[in-house]
Amino acid sequence: MMMKRSSGVALAMTAMAASVQAAPQPARQPTAGIEVTEASIPELQAGMASGVVTSRQLVAAYRARITAYDQAGPALNSIVTLNPAADAEAAALDKERAAKGPRGPLHGIPVLVKDNFDTSDMPTSGGTLALATFQPTRDAHQVAKLRAAGAIILGKTTMHELAYGITTISSFTGQSRNPYDLLRSPGGSSGGTGAAIAASFAAAGMGSDTCGSIRIPAAYQNLFGIRTTRGLASRSGVIPLSDTQDVAGPLARCVADLAVMLDATAGEDPADAVTKGADAQMPKSYAGALQAGALKGARIGVLRSLFAIVPDDADGKLVYDQAIATLCGAGAEVIDVAIPGLAEMLTDSNARKFEFAEDLQRYLATNPGAPVKSLAQIVNAGLHHDQLDKNIREMLAETGRQSPGHQLALAKRSVVRAVTDALFAKERLDVLLYPTALGRPPVIGAQDVANNCRLSVDTGLPALAIPAGFTPRGLPVGLELLGPAFSEPRLLALAYGWEQLAKPRQPPFSTPPLMAGKPPGRQTSVVNLAGGSNAKATIRFTFDPTTARMHADVTASGSGKDTPIAVALHRSHEGGPGPILAPVMLRGQKRASADLVLDALARADLRAGRLAVVLYTAAAPLGTGRAVLAFTPK
């Protein structure tokens, strides 16, 4: 909980962190015939097929949510730009559906793409002010495939600048926020896509992953996200970070949506040589591979060396352990496995710093309309965010692909791939299992994020991030399934089996369904306390359910032994008095105000009537005039 008094001094209350969790949502109210919050692509398609909703209405419904929650309310700051032609495109697709039927499962479905995917009708900034006005002349290959499948590119999402980091801050868009905890990062670099899809700003979204940039936002936002086998899907038209590491792919709220997006975007692209032969590795349909009972008999290797618990992740360990127990209960064969020397193999295996400047310059050279021509030009002009400055300048000092460090990184990857393939064969494994990220989403301003991004990158093998659950204080926890090359159908089947069994998806508290097109209003409560012969206090509370912010104005009176010394907000404990969450008035004050942010536990206590306000006086230092706090909407 965070508290701020009228003096302007912000206090971090050690009783609880300022975290948030999925809260029970208001009952769904139909908007244009269907509620889009948490709706899956199959549900949206069923609505359009039955005539309950049109694609134009879906576009309007998602835009209404973006208006309510992206720059207002919780202000997630996940959207860079919206497609001004989306309504017209939806109308054309509605007309086409009526005349010819749908093209497929994405017909008329609004989706979002990260702002490093080229779009011929919207600028592509890569999250940097230097490219804020850059307008590509053609779509990225995967964007073109989405449009051909009937999807509507509703807009572009924020990202960590040039994808060079994993907290989603940039010189162009500033800091994005995690909808489960507005004081924390959504991860990155595809953090805007993660936050937006978690908040139901579109049906699904696209991101890129050089080392965790799809999977970390998925873990931090209770989503599914896949880094495909290297070469399964094109990267052409995606601003590069590291050619030997970059992958582009989808994030979604459910596995069915992830599979539909993968069906539309995977496959060969003559413009990306690494995809040669990809079509031969694809099933008829990834969506057709989903099996509810896939966990039964699956051999899952738990890679314990990647479960290193950082200090703030004790709550995460509880979720990991419960997830593994659930997998065992579903009939999976779960065994502990090891790759001796893995930590040393993964050290110095990152080629990004040797490739970025060259790869970006090559991309810019193929786009003559770009306002800059190199990373050095961006840095020399000071058009990058301060948080990137040190790392980018150090990287520019490297000698590129000619560096011995680059050759070492590639050599180490070959070793990691060989030993990982050998482990799969020796233990007859379907997948390896380990946490996606170590520790919870970082508080905004933090830069170091412990994670397990490297194994998939170094091996080129596919990894699917799955939501595992929540910590007691409401922060999402993710696990990762790594499979053999081109095992995406099996990964999706196992993830689907997990999803159907564990039902891990919970929407964020901060972006509930709209009511008559508007977010829930602020709630109010007036508490009157009295004690002794003349001690009195009136506390006027307001609470915003989309930000979890509570404001309190206190007026107190009393003299002599009835002089007020404090008014405090308490939590109940086992039906009796519990600890103080925050003082809202201190000794010597007769008027005071305080601002608090309630975490998931505090919000649950509020809903259950377990928060109380207590008046303390000189004659009653142990408290008097206790009242339960309850809110009513304005």
Number of C-alpha atoms within 10 A of each C-alpha: 24 24 23 18 19 12 9 10 8 14 13 14 17 11 12 16 18 25 26 32 25 22 19 13 14 11 9 14 15 13 18 15 15 20 18 26 22 21 16 20 26 15 13 25 21 14 16 23 15 10 10 13 19 26 28 21 19 26 25 17 23 22 18 17 24 24 16 20 27 24 13 13 18 23 21 25 22 33 25 20 15 16 17 12 14 19 18 11 22 26 18 15 24 19 14 16 18 11 9 8 13 19 15 14 20 26 26 31 29 25 25 29 29 30 34 27 29 29 25 15 15 22 22 26 29 27 30 26 19 22 19 18 15 20 19 21 15 14 19 21 24 27 25 20 17 22 19 15 21 23 27 27 27 27 24 29 32 34 41 31 29 25 28 24 25 26 34 30 34 27 21 22 22 16 23 31 27 34 33 33 30 23 21 25 31 38 36 34 33 36 36 37 37 41 34 30 28 32 30 25 32 33 28 27 32 28 32 33 25 27 29 30 31 34 38 35 36 38 31 33 34 32 32 31 31 33 32 28 24 23 23 30 26 28 25 20 22 26 24 29 24 22 17 18 21 23 29 26 25 28 35 29 30 27 27 23 24 25 26 22 27 24 22 23 23 23 21 20 21 11 13 15 13 18 20 17 14 19 15 10 13 17 14 10 14 22 20 15 20 21 18 16 17 21 23 16 14 21 19 27 24 20 16 15 16 19 18 16 16 13 9 10 17 13 18 26 19 14 21 19 10 14 18 17 13 15 20 18 12 19 15 19 17 20 16 12 16 14 15 10 10 16 11 10 19 18 11 14 23 24 24 23 23 24 23 23 21 19 19 19 17 15 18 18 14 11 17 13 14 20 15 18 18 18 23 15 12 17 17 10 11 14 17 22 18 12 16 19 13 9 13 18 14 10 17 17 10 16 14 19 16 11 11 11 19 22 14 14 20 16 14 21 22 15 16 23 19 12 15 20 17 13 17 18 12 9 13 13 19 22 24 23 26 23 29 29 29 25 23 25 28 20 18 19 13 12 15 10 17 16 18 22 21 18 24 26 29 25 23 25 23 24 30 26 31 30 30 27 25 23 21 16 17 21 28 30 31 30 25 28 25 26 27 23 17 20 19 28 20 20 25 26 24 27 27 25 22 25 19 15 15 16 14 19 22 22 23 27 24 28 30 25 24 22 15 10 13 13 21 20 14 17 16 18 16 16 18 17 19 21 21 15 10 14 24 20 24 19 23 16 21 21 24 19 23 23 22 23 19 20 20 21 19 21 17 23 16 20 12 11 14 20 24 29 21 22 30 19 21 22 23 16 11 8 8 8 14 15 12 17 22 23 17 24 27 15 13 10 16 17 16 18 18 22 23 24 24 26 24 27 18 23 20 16 17 18 14 11 15 22 24 22 24 23 28 27 24 18 17 17 12 10 18 19 18 21 16 16 20 18 16 11 13 11
